[in-house]
Every structure is written in C-alpha cells, then in structure tokens.
Amino acid sequence: MLKAPQHQVAGHEAAGIGKLGPLVDESGHFYKPLQGDKRGSNEVAFYTSLSTNSEIPEHIQRFFPRFYGTQHIEASDGSGLRPHLVLEDLALGRANPSIMDIKIGSRTWAPESSEKYVEKCLKKDRESSSLPLGFRISGLQIYRSKELGFWKPGKKAAMKLSTEEVKLVLRRFISSNTLDDLDLKPDCAFASTVYGGSTGILSQLLELKAWFEDQTIYHLYSCSILVSFEKELALEGKDPGAQIKLIDFAHVYEGRGVIDHNFLGGLCSLIKFISEILTAPGECKIEVSAKADQKDLTHSANGVVADQKSLTDAVNGVVADQKNLAESDNGVVVDQKNITNSVNGIVADQKNLAESDNGVVVDQKNVTNSVNGVVADQKNLTDSVNGVS
C-alpha cells in the first residue's frame, strides 16, 4: 500500500487531496514523481549515470539513495498513472528520526538556467543563509519526547533562518533541551555522539569533501544533504544511526573536468560550523552523563572518570593516581613526587593534582570539579548541576 512519507521535511508533499508529492511503500521504496520538464529527465539521467559509473568509489556511492529505476504508479494527486523515480526510503526502520534537509551551495541555479528561473532562485538565496554561509536549511524536524513529539518549523520559516539562527539550529539539532523557544540555549548533549566519532556526521562530511576536492564528473546545483539520527537511541547510550545522504538531483550538469567549487564551498562551510560545535564546548551547556556513588564520578562530556585512586582524562590522554601522572600528548611522565606543567596550570604530587584550567582538584580522598559544581569523596557525590545528592 502506498502512502505519504511520515518524515518528509522539505519539498512537495503528498499530504492532502490534490497534492502531488512522493509516496512510500512498506518494502522500503520511495516513489518521487518525475517533473514534466527536463528536470525529471535530468534526475533520471543522473541516477542512471551514478549507478553505472565505475569512477564513483563504493564508499561514496553509499552517500546516495539506492536507485531502482522508474515506474508508473497512481499519482498522489489523483491524476492517474505518472512516472516516478523509485529510490531507497531513507526513513525506513526509523521510529522518530531527527532530520535536517540542508541545501548546499551559495548559488542554487546552474549557468544554463533561464533568466526567469535565475531570478526566482536568487530571491530565495538572498532571503536565506545561502549567500553568507554557502548553505541553508530547507526543512527540519527535531524529536523531543513521546509527550511533545517533534519540533518542526514551517518550510518558509526554516528557509528564512538568519545566519545566527542557522548556527543555533545546528546546535539545537543535537541537544536534549529542544523546545519551541529559539531563545533557549541548547545544551548540545548529543554533539559527540551524533556529530563526533569515527562514524559521526563530521567524519562522513569530511569523507564526502575529500571526494569533491577531486571529482570533476558532476556539478550539483540545488542539491541537499539530508542529516538524520535517532535521539531515543542516543538517550539509551546506543548507536543513534547518524547518517548523511545526498538528495535532489534535478539540476545536475556535467563537470567537464572542472571541480564543483559551488558545492564544495558550501560543504566546507557546513563542516566548519559542525567542527566548531565539537571543538567549542563553551558555546553549549556542558553535557553531564553521570553514574555516581561512593566510588566514582563519570563525566562523559570530558571523558573523565575519577575516584579515590585515579583520574583519567581520555581527551588529553592523562592518567593520574597516588604515584604518577602521565600526559601522553606532551610526552611527559611524572613520578611520586611532583610535576609542574605551566602550560596547563597543573601541579601534582603524591597527595594531589590541581588542574586550574578545568577547575579540578583531586587527592586520595576527594574530587572537586568547580566547573560543574561537583564534589565527590568516599562517602558522597553532589552534582549541583543536576540537583542530585
């Protein structure tokens, strides 16, 4: 049975009588109606070329939806049989995905476009973040909870987000405190899980960037990167299934041996902002994922585990206990007596370790983390951020 996609965030929707839009079935197929002009034939030609071109590496092919050809099916608007692209349903198997449709490129029109079409695109580009940032958010939904459902601004509102609002939305996308109020500062609770890591969004974007730095086969205009993950899985400490997919290829042209600087520039800009979220935690409220008792304090945002005997800082490669402090980044190993690291403001001996940058003091008996307002010793742990004692 064919039905309108449940998690579509941009483009023409099939919802409502007389509306022409994509449909999905229960077998994992996404049916996209072909546009009557050359845009439809262009998209078919692109998918056909992509699926048969041996110059496209397999690790790059995975960033595109699988293509199953074309098929005539009953159109969603009741107009009868119409040709549709048959693609992979990217939302298949996802219960409550958070999704962003990010249109890449400061210019969304091709040089071959008509003057009328260029004017139409330029108006949208100027009213959005496309010109200043090299990309814009065409639509999104962010899952909040079973009770609240999704935060899903209208498409027009999403498209007209300012530069600063786009930066904010990129942070809200991976935050746990997602409400309707755009003024609420996001906590970026899932930044490291979704954006970071070897399989996270940033890693995938960098892999795609490496290919676009060399490929001269295609020039992609008005193409989007679809970013998605499952917040509920992230909350459970499981793999959130963070992924990117390139979609919408009605305006693809031959590269003719020239790098697609328009797409590459927008991609690099998006990478920059994602990277800043991961490298500037001060812009977000610090994430605390703590399981605390008499013995230990776990601060997952900083990769810190501390108890009576040891402090481990996985980010800096530091392990400290009664006897020694090893800082692998600086190639320093220190023994029972003391270490003074003036760069990091660290003084450590048998009894204590003081790290002034992070406001941490550790000895045999207690751990004090002044940044998070946390005090822990043999008997108790007080986390003032979460109000837990």
Secondary structure, DSSP 8 states (H G I E B T S, - for coil): --B--TT--SS----STT----EE-TTSEEEEE--SSHHHHHHHHHHHHHHH-TTS-HHHHTTS--EEEEEEEE-TTS--EEEEEEEE-TTTT-SSEEEEEEEE-S--S-TTS-HHHHHHHHHHHHHSSHHHHSEEEEEEEEEEETTTEEE---HHHHHT--HHHHHHHHHHTT-S---S-TTS----TTIIIIISSTTSHHHHHHHHHHHHTT--SEEESS-EEEEEEEHHHHHTTS----EEEEE--TTEEE-TT---HHHHHHHHHHHHHHHHHHH-GGGS--------SSSEEEETTTTEEEESSEEEETTTTEEEESS-EEETTTTEEE-SS-EEETTTTEEE-SSEEEETTTTEEEESSEEEETTTTEEEESS-EEETTTTB-
